[in-house]
Amino acid sequence: MSNSFHPLEHVKAAAVSAVFMLQSPHHLPPLWLIAPFLLLLLMIATGPLLYHRFWEEHYSRFSIGLGGVVALYYGLVMEHGIRILLQTLEEYISFLALITALFVTSGGILLRIHKRGTPLINGALLFCGALFSNLIGTTGASMLFIRPYLRINEGRIKPFHIVFFIFIVSNIGGALTPIGDPPLFLGFLKGVPFFWVLSKLWIPWLITLVSLLLLFMAFDIMAGKGEIKEPETGVGVSVVGAKSFFILAVVIGAVFLDPAVIPGFSSLQKMFHLPFGIRELLLFFLAGVAWKSADREALKGNKFNFSPIREVAFLFIGIFATMIPALELVGAYAASHVGEFSVTRFYWMTGALSGVLDNAPTYLNFLAGALGKFGVDINQVSDIKQIAEGIRSPVPGDVTSDIYLMAISLASVFFGSMTYIGNAPNFMVKKIAVQAKVDVPDFFEYIYKYSLPVLVPVFALLWCLFFNY
């Protein structure tokens, strides 16, 4: 899952953890400890469908309770468990600070499109959203575009409209810059050049985007006009609350307040042993400023409320805690089986796990494994740059290192669109659509009716064209 921009200290800790687990397998959690994660996943999938009222009242208790089971085991039984829990808490606070700032700030920007939704206009809007995902992140772009997208299609919107928005804007669009999605930002912090992603992934990005847009527009044509409403008066596109764009730019700039980007930048985690840093404090402060200074007309026009971010905050604290054992077991497996991994296996395993787990540490674990094939240290910036440039594998007939990095980078971002929990904005878009009384697919319907038949063939095509090694 695409959740947060993790500070460099977390990156190093995750990399070291994978090596440590390989050397000391007895320090791994028991397999049964992934049960709370599976149970929480099942409840997220079935709660809104089978026991909606009960789930709405108690989801926070179940999330915190199941997360607490894992936290207690790590705190009382696991060696180094306290350190791992504190690291996870830092990651969660970093995640929450960023998505809160983006959610509140974008809520104060009202985009008015003075047209009604047609296949061409909707396709253009999704394409613009994909481009913006690379500038303000998938969360920022999703929150900025979902409300005008719903408005221009009022009276004709179908479930596939929401699904393709999640596919394109909330996930796949943000694959061209480190700002777009957390795994790519981690790669940047580790030493991957900022524009490497654009130079290497733009062709598979464009193939995927065009394929999905054409399919979406075909569905949109078949959907017809419905009970289409009259467009808002005016010409073109107008913006209410444009001053919030300045705060949005500061939020994106704050992401780079990291010792890996600014040498000597102070870290509150190291100085005072706190589970947050200057960046997180600044992001929460900017969220408050954005809320206080937001244009009231924009907030009203967006029907802004805190329900989506509240639900994400409660559910993801449980997800972050319960997935700790799964991530550790995945990391150990990747480290111990690295010699067997081809580009194909890296691509599909990174993708499959990124759809249900946090794609940032998944990216790191498989990146560390890929680097092991080339005898490279994940904590050496110069080595990472060589990997990005492409060095020969010691295995005869194997491909160069940049192909491995491409496969891991693309899969960790693209496959976040496979489920509602694959990326935080997926869940937020779903919640906003539900509040707008739009028919939205449930958890399982999203997977079997849309992501499996639509996305998997496209991802298989990318594998055939670029990663079939």
C-alpha positions as CSV (number, residue, x, y, z in Angstrom):
1,M,0.0,0.0,0.0
2,S,1.0,3.5,-0.8
3,N,0.9,5.1,2.6
4,S,3.6,7.6,3.5
5,F,6.9,9.3,2.8
6,H,9.2,7.6,5.3
7,P,12.2,9.4,6.7
8,L,15.6,8.1,5.9
9,E,16.1,6.6,9.3
10,H,13.1,4.3,8.6
11,V,14.6,3.3,5.3
12,K,17.9,2.3,6.9
13,A,16.1,0.5,9.7
14,A,14.0,-1.5,7.2
15,A,17.1,-2.5,5.2
16,V,19.1,-3.5,8.2
17,S,16.1,-5.4,9.6
18,A,15.9,-7.6,6.4
19,V,19.6,-8.5,6.7
20,F,19.2,-9.2,10.5
21,M,16.3,-11.5,9.9
22,L,18.2,-13.4,7.3
23,Q,21.0,-14.0,9.8
24,S,18.7,-14.7,12.8
25,P,15.5,-16.5,11.6
26,H,14.5,-17.4,15.2
27,H,13.8,-13.7,15.7
28,L,11.0,-13.8,13.1
29,P,7.4,-13.6,14.3
30,P,5.2,-16.8,14.3
31,L,3.1,-17.3,11.2
32,W,-0.1,-17.2,13.2
33,L,0.5,-13.6,14.1
34,I,-0.6,-12.5,10.6
35,A,-4.1,-13.6,11.6
36,P,-5.1,-10.1,13.0
37,F,-4.1,-8.6,9.7
38,L,-6.1,-11.1,7.7
39,L,-9.1,-10.6,10.0
40,L,-9.0,-6.8,9.8
41,L,-8.7,-7.1,6.0
42,L,-11.8,-9.4,5.9
43,M,-13.8,-7.0,8.1
44,I,-12.9,-4.1,5.9
45,A,-14.1,-6.1,3.0
46,T,-17.3,-7.4,4.5
47,G,-18.3,-4.8,7.1
48,P,-19.8,-2.1,4.8
49,L,-21.7,-4.8,2.9
50,L,-23.0,-7.3,5.5
51,Y,-23.2,-5.4,8.7
52,H,-23.0,-1.8,7.7
53,R,-24.4,0.0,10.8
54,F,-22.4,-2.1,13.2
55,W,-19.3,-1.6,11.2
56,E,-19.7,2.2,11.0
57,E,-20.1,2.4,14.8
58,H,-17.3,0.1,15.8
59,Y,-14.7,-0.1,13.0
60,S,-12.3,2.1,15.0
61,R,-12.5,-0.3,18.0
62,F,-11.8,-3.3,15.9
63,S,-8.9,-1.6,14.1
64,I,-7.2,-0.5,17.3
65,G,-8.0,-3.8,19.1
66,L,-6.5,-6.0,16.4
67,G,-3.5,-3.7,16.1
68,G,-3.2,-3.9,19.9
69,V,-2.9,-7.7,19.8
70,V,0.1,-7.5,17.6
71,A,1.6,-4.5,19.5
72,L,1.3,-6.4,22.8
73,Y,3.0,-9.5,21.4
74,Y,5.9,-7.4,20.0
75,G,6.2,-5.4,23.1
76,L,6.2,-8.4,25.5
77,V,7.6,-11.3,23.5
78,M,9.6,-10.3,20.5
79,E,13.2,-9.3,20.9
80,H,13.7,-5.8,19.5
81,G,9.9,-5.6,19.5
82,I,9.7,-2.1,21.1
83,R,12.1,-0.7,18.5
84,I,10.0,-2.1,15.7
85,L,6.8,-0.7,17.2
86,L,8.4,2.8,17.6
87,Q,9.6,2.6,14.0
88,T,6.0,1.7,12.9
89,L,4.6,4.6,15.0
90,E,7.0,7.0,13.3
91,E,5.9,5.8,9.9
92,Y,2.2,6.0,10.8
93,I,2.6,9.6,12.1
94,S,4.5,10.5,8.9
95,F,1.8,9.0,6.8
96,L,-1.0,10.7,8.7
97,A,0.6,14.1,8.7
98,L,1.1,14.1,4.9
99,I,-2.4,12.8,3.9
100,T,-4.0,15.2,6.4
101,A,-2.2,18.2,5.1
102,L,-3.0,17.2,1.5
103,F,-6.7,16.4,2.3
104,V,-7.4,19.6,4.1
105,T,-5.5,21.9,1.7
106,S,-7.1,20.4,-1.4
107,G,-10.5,20.7,0.3
108,G,-10.1,24.4,0.2
109,I,-9.7,24.5,-3.6
110,L,-13.0,24.3,-5.6
111,L,-12.5,23.5,-9.2
112,R,-15.6,24.4,-11.3
113,I,-15.7,22.8,-14.7
114,H,-18.4,24.5,-16.7
115,K,-19.2,21.5,-18.8
116,R,-21.1,18.3,-18.3
117,G,-19.3,14.9,-18.2
118,T,-18.8,13.3,-21.6
119,P,-16.4,10.5,-22.5
120,L,-14.0,13.1,-24.0
121,I,-14.2,15.5,-21.1
122,N,-13.9,12.8,-18.5
123,G,-10.9,11.3,-20.3
124,A,-9.2,14.7,-20.4
125,L,-10.0,15.2,-16.7
126,L,-8.5,11.8,-15.7
127,F,-5.4,12.5,-17.8
128,C,-4.9,15.9,-16.1
129,G,-5.4,14.2,-12.8
130,A,-2.7,11.7,-13.7
131,L,-0.3,14.5,-14.6
132,F,-1.0,16.3,-11.4
133,S,-0.3,13.1,-9.4
134,N,3.3,13.5,-10.3
135,L,3.4,17.1,-9.0
136,I,1.3,16.9,-5.8
137,G,1.2,13.2,-5.1
138,T,-1.6,10.7,-5.8
139,T,-3.4,11.8,-2.5
140,G,-3.3,15.5,-3.4
141,A,-4.4,14.9,-7.0
142,S,-7.2,12.6,-5.9
143,M,-8.6,15.0,-3.4
144,L,-8.3,17.9,-5.8
145,F,-10.1,16.3,-8.8
146,I,-12.6,13.8,-7.3
147,R,-15.2,16.4,-6.4
148,P,-15.4,18.2,-9.7
149,Y,-15.3,14.8,-11.4
150,L,-18.4,13.8,-9.4
151,R,-20.2,17.1,-10.1
152,I,-19.8,17.1,-13.9
153,N,-21.1,13.6,-14.0
154,E,-24.0,14.0,-11.6
155,G,-27.0,12.1,-12.9
156,R,-25.0,9.7,-15.0
157,I,-22.2,8.4,-12.8
158,K,-21.7,4.7,-12.7
159,P,-19.4,2.5,-10.5
160,F,-16.8,2.2,-13.2
161,H,-16.4,6.0,-13.1
162,I,-15.1,5.8,-9.5
163,V,-13.0,2.7,-10.2
164,F,-11.1,4.2,-13.2
165,F,-10.5,7.4,-11.2
166,I,-8.8,5.3,-8.6
167,F,-6.9,3.3,-11.2
168,I,-5.6,6.4,-13.0
169,V,-5.4,9.3,-10.6
170,S,-5.0,7.6,-7.3
171,N,-2.3,5.2,-8.4
172,I,-0.9,4.7,-11.8
173,G,-0.7,8.4,-12.7
174,G,1.9,9.1,-10.0
175,A,4.6,6.9,-11.4
176,L,6.8,9.4,-13.1
177,T,8.4,11.4,-10.2
178,P,9.5,10.6,-6.6
179,I,6.8,13.0,-5.4
180,G,4.1,10.9,-7.0
181,D,4.2,7.8,-4.8
182,P,6.1,6.8,-1.6
183,P,8.2,4.0,-2.9
184,L,9.7,6.3,-5.6
185,F,10.5,8.8,-2.9
186,L,12.3,6.2,-0.9
187,G,14.3,5.3,-4.0
188,F,15.2,9.0,-4.3
189,L,16.3,9.2,-0.7
190,K,18.5,6.2,-1.2
191,G,20.2,7.7,-4.2
192,V,18.1,7.1,-7.3
193,P,18.4,10.3,-9.4
194,F,15.2,12.4,-9.3
195,F,14.5,12.2,-13.1
196,W,15.5,8.5,-13.4
197,V,11.9,7.4,-12.9
198,L,10.6,9.7,-15.7
199,S,13.4,8.6,-18.1
200,K,12.9,4.8,-17.5
201,L,9.1,4.5,-16.8
202,W,7.5,7.0,-19.1
203,I,6.9,4.4,-21.9
204,P,5.1,1.7,-19.7
205,W,3.3,4.6,-17.9
206,L,2.0,6.0,-21.2
207,I,1.0,2.5,-22.5
208,T,-0.9,1.8,-19.3
209,L,-2.5,5.2,-19.2
210,V,-3.6,5.2,-22.8
211,S,-5.0,1.7,-22.5
212,L,-7.0,2.5,-19.4
213,L,-8.3,5.8,-20.8
214,L,-9.4,4.2,-24.1
215,L,-11.2,1.4,-22.2
216,F,-12.8,3.9,-19.8
217,M,-14.0,6.1,-22.7
218,A,-15.5,3.0,-24.3
219,F,-17.4,2.2,-21.1
220,D,-18.4,5.9,-20.8
221,I,-19.8,5.9,-24.3
222,M,-21.9,2.8,-23.6
223,A,-23.1,4.4,-20.3
224,G,-25.0,7.1,-22.3
225,K,-26.0,10.5,-21.0
226,G,-28.2,9.4,-18.2
227,E,-30.2,12.1,-16.4
228,I,-27.6,14.6,-17.1
229,K,-27.9,18.0,-15.4
230,E,-27.3,21.4,-16.8
231,P,-23.6,22.6,-16.5
232,E,-22.6,25.3,-14.1
233,T,-22.9,28.7,-15.5
234,G,-19.6,30.1,-16.9
235,V,-16.9,29.3,-19.4
236,G,-14.1,26.7,-19.2
237,V,-12.7,26.1,-15.7
238,S,-12.8,28.5,-12.7
239,V,-11.1,28.2,-9.3
240,V,-12.4,29.2,-6.0
241,G,-9.9,29.3,-3.1
242,A,-6.8,29.6,-5.4
243,K,-4.8,30.8,-2.4
244,S,-4.7,27.3,-1.1
245,F,-2.5,26.3,-4.0
246,F,0.3,28.2,-2.2
247,I,-0.2,26.1,1.0
248,L,-0.3,23.0,-1.2
249,A,3.1,24.0,-2.7
250,V,4.5,24.4,0.8
251,V,3.2,21.0,1.8
252,I,5.0,19.4,-1.1
253,G,8.1,21.3,-0.3
254,A,7.9,20.1,3.3
255,V,8.2,16.5,2.1
256,F,11.9,17.2,1.2
257,L,12.8,18.3,4.8
258,D,15.0,15.2,5.3
259,P,18.6,14.8,6.2
260,A,19.0,12.8,3.0
261,V,18.0,15.8,0.9
262,I,19.3,18.6,3.1
263,P,22.6,17.6,4.7
264,G,22.7,18.5,8.4
265,F,19.0,18.9,8.7
266,S,18.1,18.3,12.3
267,S,15.9,15.3,13.3
268,L,13.7,15.5,16.4
269,Q,13.6,11.7,16.4
270,K,17.4,11.6,17.1
271,M,17.6,14.7,19.2
272,F,14.7,14.0,21.6
273,H,13.7,10.4,20.8
274,L,10.3,11.5,19.5
275,P,8.1,9.4,17.1
276,F,7.9,12.4,14.8
277,G,10.1,15.1,13.3
278,I,10.1,18.7,12.2
279,R,8.5,17.7,8.9
280,E,5.5,16.1,10.6
281,L,5.0,19.0,12.9
282,L,5.1,21.4,10.0
283,L,2.6,19.3,8.0
284,F,0.1,19.2,10.8
285,F,0.6,22.9,11.3
286,L,0.0,23.5,7.5
287,A,-3.2,21.5,7.7
288,G,-4.4,23.8,10.5
289,V,-3.5,26.9,8.5
290,A,-5.2,25.5,5.4
291,W,-8.4,24.8,7.4
292,K,-8.5,28.2,9.1
293,S,-7.7,30.2,5.9
294,A,-9.7,28.1,3.5
295,D,-12.3,29.9,1.4
296,R,-15.7,29.0,2.9
297,E,-17.4,29.0,-0.5
298,A,-14.9,26.4,-1.7
299,L,-15.4,24.2,1.4
300,K,-19.2,24.4,1.0
301,G,-18.9,23.7,-2.7
302,N,-16.8,20.7,-2.0
303,K,-19.1,19.5,0.7
304,F,-15.9,19.2,2.8
305,N,-15.9,17.2,6.0
306,F,-13.4,15.3,8.0
307,S,-15.1,11.9,7.8
308,P,-12.8,10.4,5.1
309,I,-9.6,11.3,6.8
310,R,-11.0,10.2,10.2
311,E,-11.8,6.7,8.8
312,V,-8.5,6.4,7.1
313,A,-6.7,7.4,10.3
314,F,-8.5,4.8,12.4
315,L,-8.3,2.0,9.9
316,F,-4.7,2.5,8.9
317,I,-3.4,2.6,12.5
318,G,-4.7,-1.0,12.6
319,I,-3.3,-1.9,9.2
320,F,0.1,-0.4,10.1
321,A,0.3,-2.4,13.3
322,T,-1.2,-5.7,12.1
323,M,0.9,-5.9,8.9
324,I,4.2,-5.7,10.9
325,P,4.6,-9.6,11.1
326,A,3.6,-10.0,7.4
327,L,6.2,-7.4,6.3
328,E,8.9,-9.1,8.4
329,L,8.2,-12.5,7.0
330,V,8.1,-11.1,3.5
331,G,11.4,-9.4,4.1
332,A,13.0,-12.5,5.4
333,Y,11.8,-14.6,2.5
334,A,13.0,-12.0,0.0
335,A,16.5,-11.9,1.6
336,S,16.9,-15.7,1.9
337,H,15.6,-16.5,-1.6
338,V,17.3,-13.7,-3.5
339,G,19.4,-16.0,-5.6
340,E,16.3,-17.6,-7.1
341,F,14.6,-14.3,-8.0
342,S,14.4,-13.4,-11.7
343,V,13.1,-10.0,-12.9
344,T,9.7,-11.8,-13.5
345,R,9.5,-12.9,-9.9
346,F,10.5,-9.5,-8.6
347,Y,7.9,-7.8,-10.7
348,W,4.9,-10.0,-9.8
349,M,5.8,-10.5,-6.1
350,T,6.5,-6.8,-5.5
351,G,3.2,-6.0,-7.2
352,A,1.1,-8.7,-5.5
353,L,2.2,-7.7,-2.1
354,S,2.0,-4.0,-2.8
355,G,-1.7,-4.5,-3.4
356,V,-2.4,-5.5,0.2
357,L,0.6,-4.4,2.2
358,D,2.4,-1.1,2.6
359,N,4.2,-0.7,-0.8
360,A,7.0,1.4,0.7
361,P,8.6,-1.3,2.9
362,T,7.7,-3.9,0.2
363,Y,9.7,-1.8,-2.3
364,L,12.6,-1.6,0.2
365,N,12.7,-5.3,0.9
366,F,12.7,-6.3,-2.7
367,L,15.1,-3.6,-3.6
368,A,17.5,-4.8,-0.9
369,G,17.1,-8.3,-2.4
370,A,17.8,-7.1,-5.9
371,L,20.9,-5.2,-4.8
372,G,22.1,-8.4,-3.2
373,K,22.2,-10.0,-6.6
374,F,24.7,-7.4,-7.7
375,G,26.8,-7.3,-4.4
376,V,25.7,-3.7,-3.7
377,D,25.0,-2.0,-0.4
378,I,21.5,-0.4,-0.1
379,N,22.9,2.3,2.3
380,Q,25.6,3.5,-0.2
381,V,24.3,6.4,-2.4
382,S,27.0,5.8,-5.0
383,D,26.1,2.2,-5.3
384,I,22.4,3.0,-5.8
385,K,23.3,5.4,-8.5
386,Q,25.3,2.7,-10.3
387,I,22.3,0.3,-10.0
388,A,20.1,3.0,-11.6
389,E,22.5,3.5,-14.4
390,G,22.7,-0.2,-15.1
391,I,25.5,-2.6,-14.2
392,R,26.0,-6.1,-15.4
393,S,24.8,-9.0,-13.3
394,P,27.4,-11.6,-12.1
395,V,25.0,-14.3,-13.4
396,P,25.7,-15.1,-17.1
397,G,22.9,-14.1,-19.4
398,D,21.1,-12.0,-16.8
399,V,19.9,-8.5,-17.5
400,T,21.4,-5.3,-16.1
401,S,20.5,-3.9,-12.7
402,D,18.3,-1.0,-14.0
403,I,15.8,-3.5,-15.3
404,Y,15.4,-4.9,-11.8
405,L,14.9,-1.4,-10.4
406,M,12.4,-0.6,-13.1
407,A,10.3,-3.7,-12.3
408,I,10.3,-3.1,-8.6
409,S,9.5,0.6,-9.0
410,L,6.7,0.2,-11.5
411,A,5.1,-2.8,-9.7
412,S,5.1,-1.1,-6.3
413,V,3.2,1.9,-7.7
414,F,0.9,0.3,-10.3
415,F,-0.4,-2.6,-8.2
416,G,-1.6,-0.3,-5.4
417,S,-4.7,0.1,-7.6
418,M,-5.6,-3.6,-7.1
419,T,-7.6,-3.1,-3.9
420,Y,-9.2,-0.3,-1.9
421,I,-6.5,-0.7,0.7
422,G,-3.6,-0.7,-1.8
423,N,-3.2,3.0,-1.4
424,A,-4.6,5.5,1.0
425,P,-6.3,7.8,-1.6
426,N,-8.2,4.7,-2.9
427,F,-10.1,4.5,0.4
428,M,-10.6,8.3,0.6
429,V,-12.0,8.5,-2.9
430,K,-14.4,5.7,-2.1
431,K,-15.6,7.4,1.1
432,I,-16.2,10.7,-0.7
433,A,-18.1,9.0,-3.5
434,V,-20.3,7.1,-0.9
435,Q,-21.0,10.4,0.8
436,A,-22.1,11.8,-2.5
437,K,-24.6,8.9,-2.8
438,V,-22.7,7.3,-5.7
439,D,-23.1,3.6,-6.3
440,V,-19.6,2.3,-5.5
441,P,-18.4,-1.3,-5.8
442,D,-17.8,-3.2,-2.5
443,F,-14.4,-4.5,-1.7
444,F,-14.7,-7.9,-3.5
445,E,-16.7,-6.5,-6.4
446,Y,-13.9,-4.0,-7.0
447,I,-11.4,-6.8,-7.3
448,Y,-13.3,-9.5,-9.3
449,K,-15.3,-7.2,-11.5
450,Y,-12.7,-4.5,-12.2
451,S,-9.1,-4.8,-11.0
452,L,-8.6,-8.5,-12.0
453,P,-10.2,-8.4,-15.5
454,V,-9.0,-4.8,-16.3
455,L,-5.6,-4.3,-14.6
456,V,-4.1,-7.8,-14.7
457,P,-4.1,-8.1,-18.5
458,V,-2.5,-4.6,-18.8
459,F,0.1,-5.5,-16.2
460,A,0.7,-8.8,-18.0
461,L,1.3,-6.8,-21.2
462,L,3.9,-4.7,-19.4
463,W,5.6,-7.8,-18.1
464,C,5.7,-9.3,-21.7
465,L,7.1,-6.0,-23.1
466,F,9.6,-5.0,-20.4
467,F,10.2,-7.5,-17.7
468,N,9.9,-11.0,-19.2
469,Y,13.3,-12.2,-18.0
